[in-house]
Amino acid sequence: MPRMAYADGNCSLARALEVVGERWTLLIVRDAFFGVRRFGDFATQLNVPRAVLTNRLKRLVDEGVLSRERVVGGAVEYQLTEDGLALLPVIRALMAWGDAHSSPAGPRRVMRHDADDGLLDDQGRCSACGGRVSVPEIRIEPGPGFDPSRTPADPVSEVINGPRRLLEPIRP
């Protein structure tokens, strides 16, 4: 797939944006962390045009951010790869920025260490045990700025908007 022509091809930020900088892409990655794995669930959750979603998922697979696998019954699922998991600090930082600049009631979602309920700081350290928490041990839950009235009423949103571990698959 051809790369976009950013002004400075030698810039690491420009190269990263070639992979995750298109509209919808980081939201797809965010939802993959939340456990969304199937095309139809991404489409429902994001309300993104199907052609755009197809393009973004293909690009993320081609770039090694997601893997695409057939599961029992022939369905296709997308999962974060190691390269995709490495994007969690980016997702966390953007969420914190959004909370600071557009959520006066506080964070819309908070991340906790599932083992001891400690809040995670911006670096992924637990306030209770002080350790850096691995992705599968992170629980995300509604924070004080979460507004349930602004949430679509669909089965995927209902699962995502409750407390749950990151990467835990959403199953129909």
ABEGO torsion letter per residue (X at the ends): XBBBBBABAABAAAAAAAAAABBGAAAAAAAAAAGBABAAAAAAAAGBBAAAAAAAAAAAAAAGABBBBBBBGGBBBBBBBAAAAAAAAAAAAAAAAAAAAABAAEBABBBBBAAAGBBBBAAGBBAAAGBBBBAAABBBBBBAABBAAABBBBAAAAAAABBBBBGBBBBX
